[in-house]
Amino acid sequence: MARITLVLVLAATAATCCVEAKTDYTARLKAVQTAGAALQVQFSKQWTDVLNGQRQRVVALVTKLVNQQKSPEAKTAMSSLATKIFQNLTTVNSQADTLKKEQGKEINRLVQQYVTLLSQRITATGAAATDEVPIQNLRKRKSTWLALWENRVMDINALYRASYRDVFSAASKAAASKPAVRQALRAAFVDILGEAVVGQEENITLLTAKQFPLVEKFALLAGRVLLELLVTAQGAVL
């Protein structure tokens, strides 16, 4: 009788453990979903704050450069320059905004791929539960997207610099016979490019020092659960 009771207790304990394990993985799946959903919102706000700050500083700097010109000729040249700068920036700013939107779509896609695989692995059996390739492919895809985002940011940074150079080069040629105006333009170019460098450092820092670690943290959170399920499944067939 005592032996039967012990068997029943062990069976009940095993059943309870299985239920708890299943519930635990379901809860961890929800934690992965929550962490992933927060990424796109957080990244979008970070880019909005950084880009808006840069644009406001450029407007303030260009306005200051126009107002500080002493001679009427230099002021006229700088005013014309300011108009062209703002026209060119409209195009580049639009591309920066597109970068932000594309990154949001891609991070959502990556999160969904992790969530989908995790959902499948929680209930998978046999070869579907022991296959390591899908997990490895997700890691590779994540690394590919990180590199893609960095390349895009570098391209946007280059577009900003080229935009300023083109405008100042044209203005300098137009003022070829006016040394004082050309000198004022050169000084303004140094100030504008200095601000551009600050903005570009902000972009790279935001992406690589703030956003990359958040993506890695999410991938580790989801990857840890995937590996636990994988090891458990592989151990069960030994």
Residue, then its C-alpha position, 0 to 999 in steps of 0.5 A: m500500500a505504501r509503495i502504491t501511495l509513493v508511486l501515485v505521489l511521484a506521478a502527481t509530482a511529475a505531472t505537476c512539474c510538466v504543467e509548471a514547465k509548460t506554463d513557465y515557457t508560455a510565460r517566457l514567450k510572453a516576456v519575449q513578446t513584450a520585450g520585442a514589442a517595446l523595441q520598435v517604439q523605443f527606437s522610433k522615439q530615440w531617432t525622433d528625439v535625436l534627428n529633431g534636435q539636430r535639425q533645430r540646431v542646424v536651423a539655429l546655427v544657419t540663422k545665426l550665421v546669416n545675422q552675424q554678417k556685417s556687410p550687405e553683400a555677405k549677408t545676401a550671400m549667406s541668406s541665399l545660402a541658407t535657403k539652399i541649405f534648407q532646400n537640400l536638407t528637406t531631401v536628406n531629412s526625408q531619407a533619414d526619416t525613411l531609415k527610421k521607418e524601415q528599421g522599425k519594420e525590420i526590428n518588428r520582423l526580427v522579433q516576430q521571427y523569434v516569437t514564431l520559432l519559439s512558439q513552434r518549439i514549445t510544442a514541437t516534437g521529434a526532428a522539429a524540436t532538435d533542429e539547430v539550423p533555424i536558431q542559427n539562421l535567426r542569429k545570422r539574420k540579426s547580425t545581417w540587420l545590424a550591419l545593414w542599419e550601420n551602413r544606412v546610417m553611414d550613408i545618411n551621414a555622408l549625404y548630409r556632408a555632401s549636401y553642405r559641400d555642394v551648397f557651399s561650393a556653388a556659393s563660393k564659385a559665385a562669389a569668386s570675385k568677392p574675397a570678403v564674401r568667400q572668406a565669410l562663406r569659408a568660415a560658415f562652412v567650417d561651423i556648419l560642418g562642425e555641427a554636422v560632425v556632432g550630429q553624425e557622431e550622435n547617429i552612430t552612438l545612438l545606433t551602436a551604443k544604445q540600440f545594438p545592445l538592446v537588440e542583443k539583449f532581446a536576442l539573448l532573452a529569446g535565444r536562451v529559451l530556444l536553447e533550453l528547449l533545444v537541449t531538452a529535446q536533444g537530451a530526450v532522444l539520447 
